[in-house]
Amino acid sequence: MTDSRDPRNTDWRQQLTPAQYRVAREGGTEPPFSGEYNNLKADGVFRCVCCGRPLFDSQQKFDSGTGWPSFWAPTRDDAVATEADSSLGMRRTEVHCPDCQGHLGHVFPDGPKPTGLRYCINSLSLQFEPRGDSG
């Protein structure tokens, strides 16, 4: 069995839907207002669709009006990794999973307090785990 946290995993196409693969493994972007988590208000944790790493908590989610799930902070400081992205003729900061390097979205400096950040994340890169009574 291959480790889904290993970025060399060659089974991504078997593990992910074609749309998830395009976004998470090829750095694509889903159309605005199309993602299943954009309007989700449930309590829980958003995990990496590739490896399951906890990335964002619903308590840090807010409605940015941009058409993508937006968060003002990840679950922990080291929950996500970032790097400069100058594709499309713009200077942006890409957000990816530090475990499997799956593309998540971008972070912008126009979010709400307390961080002032807006993590603009593709629903296709996420898997939602509701918080609640497990027994």
C-alpha positions as CSV (number, residue, x, y, z in Angstrom):
1,M,0.0,0.0,0.0
2,T,1.4,3.4,-0.9
3,D,1.6,6.2,1.7
4,S,-0.8,9.1,0.7
5,R,1.5,11.5,2.6
6,D,4.4,10.7,0.2
7,P,4.5,13.4,-2.5
8,R,6.0,10.7,-4.9
9,N,2.8,8.7,-4.6
10,T,1.9,7.7,-8.2
11,D,-1.6,6.6,-7.4
12,W,-3.1,10.1,-7.1
13,R,-5.2,9.5,-10.2
14,Q,-6.7,6.4,-8.7
15,Q,-7.3,8.1,-5.3
16,L,-8.8,11.4,-6.5
17,T,-11.6,12.4,-8.9
18,P,-10.3,14.0,-12.2
19,A,-11.4,17.4,-10.9
20,Q,-9.6,16.9,-7.5
21,Y,-6.5,15.8,-9.3
22,R,-6.5,18.8,-11.6
23,V,-6.7,21.2,-8.6
24,A,-4.7,19.4,-5.9
25,R,-2.0,17.8,-8.0
26,E,-1.8,20.1,-11.0
27,G,-2.4,23.5,-9.3
28,G,-5.7,24.2,-10.9
29,T,-8.6,26.3,-9.6
30,E,-12.2,25.5,-9.4
31,P,-14.7,28.1,-10.7
32,P,-15.9,30.6,-8.1
33,F,-19.1,29.6,-6.3
34,S,-18.9,26.0,-7.6
35,G,-17.3,24.3,-4.6
36,E,-19.3,22.3,-2.2
37,Y,-17.7,24.0,0.9
38,N,-18.1,27.6,-0.1
39,N,-21.4,28.0,1.8
40,L,-20.9,25.3,4.3
41,K,-21.7,26.4,7.9
42,A,-21.3,23.1,9.7
43,D,-18.8,22.7,12.6
44,G,-15.8,20.6,11.9
45,V,-12.3,20.3,10.4
46,F,-11.2,20.7,6.8
47,R,-8.6,18.1,5.8
48,C,-6.3,17.7,2.8
49,V,-8.2,15.7,0.2
50,C,-4.9,13.9,-0.7
51,C,-3.4,12.9,2.6
52,G,-6.0,13.8,5.3
53,R,-3.8,16.3,7.2
54,P,-6.0,18.7,9.3
55,L,-5.7,22.2,7.6
56,F,-8.5,24.5,8.6
57,D,-11.2,24.6,11.3
58,S,-14.7,25.8,10.6
59,Q,-14.3,28.3,13.5
60,Q,-11.9,30.2,11.4
61,K,-14.0,30.1,8.2
62,F,-15.7,33.3,7.0
63,D,-17.8,34.4,4.0
64,S,-15.4,36.5,1.9
65,G,-17.9,36.8,-1.0
66,T,-15.2,35.6,-3.4
67,G,-16.8,32.3,-4.2
68,W,-14.2,30.0,-2.5
69,P,-14.1,28.8,1.1
70,S,-12.1,31.4,3.0
71,F,-10.4,31.1,6.4
72,W,-8.5,33.7,8.5
73,A,-6.1,31.1,9.8
74,P,-5.1,27.5,9.5
75,T,-5.6,25.0,12.4
76,R,-1.9,25.6,13.5
77,D,0.9,27.7,12.3
78,D,2.5,24.7,10.6
79,A,-0.7,23.2,9.2
80,V,-0.1,24.7,5.8
81,A,2.9,25.8,3.8
82,T,3.3,28.7,1.4
83,E,5.5,29.8,-1.4
84,A,5.7,32.6,-3.9
85,D,3.6,32.2,-7.1
86,S,4.1,34.5,-10.0
87,S,2.0,32.5,-12.5
88,L,-0.7,34.3,-14.5
89,G,1.4,37.5,-14.4
90,M,0.5,38.1,-10.8
91,R,2.4,38.0,-7.5
92,R,0.5,35.8,-5.1
93,T,1.3,33.4,-2.3
94,E,0.3,29.8,-3.0
95,V,-0.9,27.6,-0.1
96,H,-0.1,23.9,-0.2
97,C,-0.2,20.9,2.2
98,P,3.2,20.5,3.8
99,D,2.9,16.7,3.9
100,C,1.9,15.8,0.3
101,Q,2.5,19.2,-1.4
102,G,-1.1,19.2,-2.6
103,H,-2.2,22.6,-4.0
104,L,-4.9,24.2,-1.8
105,G,-5.2,27.8,-3.0
106,H,-3.7,31.1,-2.2
107,V,-3.5,33.5,0.8
108,F,-4.1,37.2,0.6
109,P,-3.6,40.1,3.0
110,D,-7.2,41.3,2.9
111,G,-8.9,39.1,5.5
112,P,-10.6,39.9,8.8
113,K,-9.1,40.4,12.2
114,P,-7.3,39.0,14.1
115,T,-4.9,37.9,11.3
116,G,-5.8,40.1,8.4
117,L,-5.3,37.1,6.1
118,R,-7.7,35.4,3.7
119,Y,-6.8,31.8,2.9
120,C,-8.8,31.3,-0.3
121,I,-9.0,27.6,-0.7
122,N,-10.5,25.3,-3.3
123,S,-13.2,23.0,-2.1
124,L,-11.8,20.3,-4.3
125,S,-8.6,20.3,-2.3
126,L,-10.5,19.7,1.0
127,Q,-12.3,16.9,2.8
128,F,-14.7,18.0,5.6
129,E,-14.9,16.1,8.8
130,P,-17.9,17.1,11.0
131,R,-17.2,17.6,14.6
132,G,-19.5,15.9,16.9
133,D,-20.5,13.0,18.9
134,S,-18.7,9.9,17.6
135,G,-20.3,7.5,19.9
